[in-house]
Structures are given as structure tokens and as C-alpha cells.
Amino acid sequence: MRYNSGMSKIQVYSTRWCGFCVRAKALLDAKGIPYDEIRLDEDSAFRQKLHELTGGWTVPQIVIDGDPIGGYTELWKLDRSGQLDERLAA
């Protein structure tokens, strides 16, 4: 399946120490899906800012085209159901 990177924008809010962040990025990398990683390691108030942006408190938080989808588990479920491919298909 081909992805039109101009159509879908994915942002992954993450930290270096987060295992689920690594898994989410690995899933996207394995599928060849481009994303922007926003590292929150140096921001002591990142949880509050993250909650304001995405509604979630934990990392990773993944946003597709401005729509927060949740974390790794939600990304994995979208992928397994085929809905991730559908969302990103050109």
C-alpha cells in the first residue's frame, strides 16, 4: 500500500526512556510511514502540556492529521484492524 505523506501528518510525542514509544516508532518505521517525533524529555511540565494537546497523560501520544488517537496500544489496534492503512491510504 502506498502512503501519500503530503496527505497525512503523524506526530509522535515521546521520551527516550519509554518502551511503548520505541514500539510505536518501530511499528511506523516497519511500515515505512513517516512521522514527526516530538521529544518531551527536557520539559518538566510535559504531562500537562501533553494533556492539553492530546487529552492523554502518558507517552507515547500519537496524533494523525490533528486527531489524537492515543498511545501504542491504540496504534497497534488500528494497524491490526487495517484501519491505519485505510486512514493513510492516498
DSSP file (Angstrom, degrees, kcal/mol; ACC not computed):
  #  RESIDUE AA STRUCTURE BP1 BP2  ACC     N-H-->O    O-->H-N    N-H-->O    O-->H-N    TCO  KAPPA ALPHA  PHI   PSI    X-CA   Y-CA   Z-CA
    1    1 A M              0   0    0      0, 0.0     2,-0.3     0, 0.0    88,-0.0   0.000 360.0 360.0 360.0 137.8    0.0    0.0    0.0
    2    2 A R        -     0   0    0      2,-0.0    88,-1.1    83,-0.0     2,-0.4  -0.726 360.0-151.5 -96.8 145.2    1.3    3.5   -0.9
    3    3 A Y  B     -A   89   0A   0     -2,-0.3     2,-1.0    86,-0.2    86,-0.2  -0.933   9.9-142.4-116.1 138.9    1.1    6.4    1.5
    4    4 A N    >>  -     0   0    0     84,-1.0     3,-2.1    -2,-0.4     4,-1.5  -0.840  12.5-167.5 -99.0  98.5    0.8   10.0    0.5
    5    5 A S  T 34 S+     0   0    0     -2,-1.0    -1,-0.2     1,-0.3    28,-0.0   0.697  85.5  62.2 -64.0 -17.6    3.0   11.7    3.1
    6    6 A G  T 34 S+     0   0    0      1,-0.1    -1,-0.3    -3,-0.1     3,-0.1   0.713 105.4  47.1 -76.4 -20.0    1.6   15.0    1.9
    7    7 A M  T <4 S+     0   0    0     -3,-2.1     2,-0.4     1,-0.2    -2,-0.2   0.875 112.5  42.8 -89.7 -41.5   -1.9   14.0    2.9
    8    8 A S     <  -     0   0    0     -4,-1.5     2,-0.5    80,-0.2    -1,-0.2  -0.904  62.1-164.5-114.2 134.0   -1.4   12.5    6.4
    9    9 A K        -     0   0    0     -2,-0.4    56,-3.3    -3,-0.1     2,-0.5  -0.970   7.7-166.8-116.8 125.0    0.7   14.0    9.1
   10   10 A I  E     -B   64   0B   0     -2,-0.5    26,-2.9    24,-0.3     2,-0.4  -0.934   3.0-171.0-113.6 132.5    1.7   11.9   12.1
   11   11 A Q  E     -Bc  63  36B   0     52,-2.6    52,-2.6    -2,-0.5     2,-0.5  -0.978   4.8-163.3-120.5 134.9    3.2   13.2   15.3
   12   12 A V  E     -Bc  62  37B   0     24,-3.0    26,-2.9    -2,-0.4     2,-0.6  -0.958   6.1-156.8-119.5 111.9    4.6   11.0   18.0
   13   13 A Y  E     +Bc  61  38B   0     48,-2.9    48,-1.4    -2,-0.5     2,-0.3  -0.788  36.3 150.2 -86.6 123.4    5.1   12.6   21.4
   14   14 A S  E     - c   0  39B   0     24,-2.4    26,-2.8    -2,-0.6     2,-0.3  -0.872  40.5-137.3-147.9 173.1    7.7   10.6   23.2
   15   15 A T    >   -     0   0    0     -2,-0.3     3,-1.0    24,-0.2     6,-0.1  -0.923  31.0-116.9-131.4 160.8   10.5   10.3   25.7
   16   16 A R  T 3  S+     0   0    0     -2,-0.3     6,-0.1     1,-0.2    -1,-0.1   0.841 111.9  51.3 -63.9 -34.2   13.8    8.4   25.5
   17   17 A W  T 3  S+     0   0    0      4,-0.0     2,-0.7    -3,-0.0    -1,-0.2   0.357  83.2 107.3 -90.4   5.3   13.0    6.2   28.4
   18   18 A C    <>  -     0   0    0     -3,-1.0     4,-1.6     1,-0.2     3,-0.1  -0.766  48.2-166.7 -95.4 114.9    9.6    5.0   27.2
   19   19 A G  H  > S+     0   0    0     -2,-0.7     4,-2.0     1,-0.2    -1,-0.2   0.858  91.7  53.3 -64.8 -37.1    9.4    1.4   25.9
   20   20 A F  H  > S+     0   0    0      2,-0.2     4,-2.4     1,-0.2    -1,-0.2   0.811 104.9  56.2 -69.9 -28.1    6.0    1.9   24.3
   21   21 A C  H  > S+     0   0    0      2,-0.2     4,-2.5     1,-0.2     5,-0.2   0.924 106.8  49.6 -64.1 -44.6    7.4    4.9   22.5
   22   22 A V  H  X S+     0   0    0     -4,-1.6     4,-2.2     1,-0.2    -2,-0.2   0.912 111.9  48.6 -59.8 -43.2   10.1    2.7   21.0
   23   23 A R  H  X S+     0   0    0     -4,-2.0     4,-2.3     2,-0.2    -1,-0.2   0.908 110.7  49.8 -65.5 -42.2    7.4    0.1   20.0
   24   24 A A  H  X S+     0   0    0     -4,-2.4     4,-2.1     1,-0.2    -2,-0.2   0.931 113.4  45.6 -63.2 -45.3    5.2    2.8   18.4
   25   25 A K  H  X S+     0   0    0     -4,-2.5     4,-2.9     1,-0.2    -1,-0.2   0.879 111.6  53.1 -66.1 -37.1    8.1    4.2   16.3
   26   26 A A  H  X S+     0   0    0     -4,-2.2     4,-2.7    -5,-0.2    -1,-0.2   0.888 107.9  50.8 -65.1 -39.0    9.2    0.7   15.3
   27   27 A L  H  X S+     0   0    0     -4,-2.3     4,-1.4     2,-0.2    -2,-0.2   0.940 114.0  43.8 -63.5 -46.9    5.7   -0.1   14.1
   28   28 A L  H  <>S+     0   0    0     -4,-2.1     5,-2.7     1,-0.2     4,-0.5   0.916 114.6  49.8 -64.2 -43.1    5.6    3.0   12.0
   29   29 A D  H ><5S+     0   0    0     -4,-2.9     3,-1.3     1,-0.2    -2,-0.2   0.913 107.6  53.9 -61.1 -43.6    9.2    2.5   10.8
   30   30 A A  H 3<5S+     0   0    0     -4,-2.7    -1,-0.2     1,-0.3    -2,-0.2   0.818 111.5  45.6 -62.5 -31.0    8.4   -1.1    9.8
   31   31 A K  T 3<5S-     0   0    0     -4,-1.4    -1,-0.3    -3,-0.2    -2,-0.2   0.478 113.8-118.8 -89.7  -3.6    5.5    0.1    7.7
   32   32 A G  T < 5 +     0   0    0     -3,-1.3    -3,-0.2    -4,-0.5   -29,-0.1   0.784  59.9 153.6  72.3  26.9    7.6    2.9    6.1
   33   33 A I      < -     0   0    0     -5,-2.7    -1,-0.2    -6,-0.2    -2,-0.1  -0.801  39.4-134.4 -93.8 120.2    5.2    5.5    7.5
   34   34 A P        +     0   0    0      0, 0.0     2,-0.3     0, 0.0   -24,-0.3  -0.423  31.8 168.7 -73.1 148.5    6.9    8.9    8.0
   35   35 A Y        -     0   0    0     -2,-0.1     2,-0.5   -26,-0.1   -24,-0.2  -0.982  35.1-119.5-152.9 159.6    6.2   10.7   11.3
   36   36 A D  E     -c   11   0B   0    -26,-2.9   -24,-3.0    -2,-0.3     2,-0.5  -0.922  26.6-148.7-102.5 125.8    7.5   13.7   13.3
   37   37 A E  E     -c   12   0B   0     -2,-0.5     2,-0.7   -26,-0.2   -24,-0.2  -0.838   7.0-163.7 -96.4 128.0    8.8   12.8   16.7
   38   38 A I  E     -c   13   0B   0    -26,-2.9   -24,-2.4    -2,-0.5     2,-0.3  -0.927  13.3-150.1-111.6 106.3    8.4   15.4   19.4
   39   39 A R  E     -c   14   0B   0     -2,-0.7   -24,-0.2   -26,-0.2     3,-0.1  -0.594  16.9-177.5 -80.1 133.6   10.7   14.6   22.3
   40   40 A L    >   +     0   0    0    -26,-2.8     3,-1.3    -2,-0.3     6,-0.2   0.227  48.4 111.2-113.8  10.9    9.5   15.7   25.7
   41   41 A D  T 3  S+     0   0    0    -27,-0.3    -1,-0.1     1,-0.3   -26,-0.1   0.845  79.7  45.1 -57.6 -39.3   12.5   14.6   27.9
   42   42 A E  T 3  S+     0   0    0     -3,-0.1     2,-0.8     1,-0.1    -1,-0.3   0.477  93.1  89.3 -88.6  -1.9   13.7   18.1   28.7
   43   43 A D    X   -     0   0    0     -3,-1.3     3,-1.6     1,-0.1     4,-0.2  -0.846  54.7-168.1-102.7 108.0   10.3   19.5   29.6
   44   44 A S  T 3  S+     0   0    0     -2,-0.8     3,-0.3     1,-0.3    -1,-0.1   0.733  90.6  47.9 -67.5 -21.4    9.4   19.0   33.3
   45   45 A A  T 3> S+     0   0    0      1,-0.2     4,-1.8     2,-0.1     3,-0.4   0.043  75.1 121.0-103.5  25.1    5.8   20.1   32.7
   46   46 A F  H <>  +     0   0    0     -3,-1.6     4,-3.1     1,-0.2     5,-0.2   0.832  65.6  60.0 -63.6 -32.2    5.3   17.8   29.7
   47   47 A R  H  > S+     0   0    0     -3,-0.3     4,-2.4     2,-0.2    -1,-0.2   0.922 107.1  45.3 -63.9 -42.1    2.4   15.8   31.1
   48   48 A Q  H  > S+     0   0    0     -3,-0.4     4,-2.1     2,-0.2    -1,-0.2   0.934 116.0  46.0 -65.0 -45.4    0.2   18.9   31.5
   49   49 A K  H  X S+     0   0    0     -4,-1.8     4,-2.0     1,-0.2    -2,-0.2   0.901 112.4  51.5 -63.6 -40.5    1.1   20.2   28.0
   50   50 A L  H  X>S+     0   0    0     -4,-3.1     4,-3.2     1,-0.2     5,-0.6   0.911 108.8  50.8 -61.9 -43.3    0.6   16.7   26.5
   51   51 A H  H  X5S+     0   0    0     -4,-2.4     4,-1.7    -5,-0.2    -1,-0.2   0.902 109.8  50.1 -62.7 -40.8   -2.8   16.5   28.2
   52   52 A E  H  <5S+     0   0    0     -4,-2.1    -1,-0.2     1,-0.2    -2,-0.2   0.878 117.8  40.2 -64.0 -37.6   -3.8   19.9   26.8
   53   53 A L  H  <5S+     0   0    0     -4,-2.0    -2,-0.2    -5,-0.1    -1,-0.2   0.883 137.2   8.5 -78.1 -40.6   -2.7   18.9   23.3
   54   54 A T  H  <5S-     0   0    0     -4,-3.2    -3,-0.2     2,-0.3    -2,-0.2   0.581  89.4-116.8-122.4 -15.1   -4.0   15.3   23.1
   55   55 A G  S  <<S+     0   0    0     -4,-1.7     2,-0.3    -5,-0.6    -4,-0.2   0.417  82.1 109.3  85.4  -2.7   -6.1   14.6   26.2
   56   56 A G        -     0   0    0     -6,-0.6    -1,-0.3     1,-0.1    -2,-0.3  -0.782  53.6-162.3-109.6 153.5   -3.6   11.9   27.3
   57   57 A W        +     0   0    0     -2,-0.3     2,-0.2    -3,-0.1    -6,-0.1   0.621  69.9  65.7-102.4 -19.1   -1.2   12.0   30.2
   58   58 A T  S    S-     0   0    0      2,-0.1    -2,-0.1    -8,-0.1     0, 0.0  -0.622  82.9 -81.1-108.7 162.4    1.2    9.2   29.2
   59   59 A V  S    S+     0   0    0     -2,-0.2   -39,-0.2     2,-0.0   -38,-0.2  -0.837  95.1  46.2-107.2 150.7    3.7    8.8   26.3
   60   60 A P        +     0   0    0      0, 0.0     2,-0.4     0, 0.0    12,-0.2   0.580  64.2 176.1 -76.7 157.5    3.6    8.0   23.6
   61   61 A Q  E     -B   13   0B   0    -48,-1.4   -48,-2.9    -2,-0.1     2,-0.5  -1.000  14.6-157.8-120.3 130.5    0.7   10.1   22.3
   62   62 A I  E     -BD  12  70B   0      8,-3.2     7,-3.0    -2,-0.4     8,-0.9  -0.918   7.8-168.6-116.9 132.5    0.1    9.8   18.6
   63   63 A V  E     -BD  11  68B   0    -52,-2.6   -52,-2.6    -2,-0.5     2,-0.6  -0.979   2.5-166.5-123.3 126.4   -1.7   12.4   16.5
   64   64 A I  E >  S-BD  10  67B   0      3,-2.3     3,-2.0    -2,-0.5   -54,-0.2  -0.959  77.9 -22.0-115.3 117.7   -2.8   11.7   13.0
   65   65 A D  T 3  S-     0   0    0    -56,-3.3    -1,-0.2    -2,-0.6   -55,-0.1   0.879 128.6 -49.8  51.7  42.9   -3.8   14.8   11.0
   66   66 A G  T 3  S+     0   0    0    -57,-0.4    -1,-0.3     1,-0.2   -56,-0.1   0.436 115.5 116.6  81.0  -1.2   -4.5   16.7   14.2
   67   67 A D  E <   -D   64   0B   0     -3,-2.0    -3,-2.3     2,-0.0     2,-0.2  -0.885  63.1-137.0-105.4 109.4   -6.6   13.8   15.6
   68   68 A P  E     +D   63   0B   0      0, 0.0    -5,-0.3     0, 0.0     3,-0.1  -0.465  23.1 178.9 -64.7 127.5   -5.2   12.3   18.8
   69   69 A I  E     -     0   0B   0     -7,-3.0     2,-0.4     1,-0.4    -6,-0.1   0.583  40.3-115.8-104.7 -12.7   -5.6    8.5   18.6
   70   70 A G  E     -D   62   0B   0     -8,-0.9    -8,-3.2     4,-0.1    -1,-0.4  -0.887  46.1 -43.9 114.9-147.9   -3.9    7.6   21.9
   71   71 A G  S  > S-     0   0    0     -2,-0.4     4,-2.1   -10,-0.2     5,-0.2  -0.057  77.1 -57.2-108.1-153.8   -0.8    5.6   22.5
   72   72 A Y  H  > S+     0   0    0      1,-0.2     4,-3.1     2,-0.2     5,-0.2   0.900 128.1  54.8 -59.3 -44.5    0.9    2.5   21.3
   73   73 A T  H  > S+     0   0    0      1,-0.2     4,-2.3     2,-0.2    -1,-0.2   0.906 110.3  45.9 -59.7 -42.6   -1.9    0.1   22.1
   74   74 A E  H  > S+     0   0    0      2,-0.2     4,-2.3     1,-0.2    -1,-0.2   0.887 113.3  49.8 -68.0 -38.6   -4.4    2.2   20.0
   75   75 A L  H  X S+     0   0    0     -4,-2.1     4,-2.3     2,-0.2    -2,-0.2   0.929 111.2  49.5 -62.6 -45.6   -1.9    2.5   17.1
   76   76 A W  H  X S+     0   0    0     -4,-3.1     4,-2.9     1,-0.2    -2,-0.2   0.906 110.7  49.7 -60.4 -44.0   -1.4   -1.3   17.2
   77   77 A K  H  X S+     0   0    0     -4,-2.3     4,-2.0    -5,-0.2     6,-0.3   0.904 110.1  50.7 -63.8 -41.7   -5.1   -1.9   17.2
   78   78 A L  H  X>S+     0   0    0     -4,-2.3     6,-2.0     2,-0.2     5,-0.9   0.915 113.1  46.7 -60.4 -42.3   -5.6    0.4   14.2
   79   79 A D  H ><5S+     0   0    0     -4,-2.3     3,-1.1     4,-0.2    -2,-0.2   0.943 112.1  48.6 -65.4 -48.2   -2.8   -1.4   12.4
   80   80 A R  H 3<5S+     0   0    0     -4,-2.9    -1,-0.2     1,-0.3    -2,-0.2   0.823 112.3  49.0 -63.5 -32.3   -4.2   -4.9   13.2
   81   81 A S  H 3<5S-     0   0    0     -4,-2.0    -1,-0.3    -5,-0.2    -2,-0.2   0.574 112.3-118.0 -84.6  -8.6   -7.7   -4.0   12.1
   82   82 A G  T <X5S+     0   0    0     -3,-1.1     4,-1.8    -4,-0.6    -3,-0.2   0.352  85.7 114.9  88.6  -7.0   -6.5   -2.5    8.8
   83   83 A Q  H  >< +     0   0    0     -5,-0.9     4,-2.3    -6,-0.3    -4,-0.2   0.790  68.2  59.1 -69.8 -27.5   -7.8    0.9    9.8
   84   84 A L  H  > S+     0   0    0     -6,-2.0     4,-1.9     2,-0.2    -1,-0.2   0.949 107.6  46.1 -65.3 -47.3   -4.3    2.5   10.0
   85   85 A D  H  > S+     0   0    0     -7,-0.3     4,-1.3     1,-0.2    -2,-0.2   0.903 112.2  51.7 -59.5 -41.5   -3.7    1.7    6.3
   86   86 A E  H  < S+     0   0    0     -4,-1.8     3,-0.3     1,-0.2    -1,-0.2   0.908 109.9  49.1 -62.7 -41.9   -7.2    3.0    5.4
   87   87 A R  H  < S+     0   0    0     -4,-2.3    -1,-0.2     1,-0.2    -2,-0.2   0.847 118.5  38.6 -65.3 -34.3   -6.5    6.3    7.2
   88   88 A L  H  < S+     0   0    0     -4,-1.9   -84,-1.0    -5,-0.2    -1,-0.2   0.525  87.1 117.8 -97.7  -6.5   -3.2    6.8    5.5
   89   89 A A  B  <   A    3   0A   0     -4,-1.3   -86,-0.2    -3,-0.3    -3,-0.0  -0.332 360.0 360.0 -66.1 140.4   -4.0    5.5    2.0
   90   90 A A              0   0    0    -88,-1.1    -1,-0.2    -2,-0.0   -87,-0.1   0.463 360.0 360.0 -80.3 360.0   -3.7    8.0   -0.8
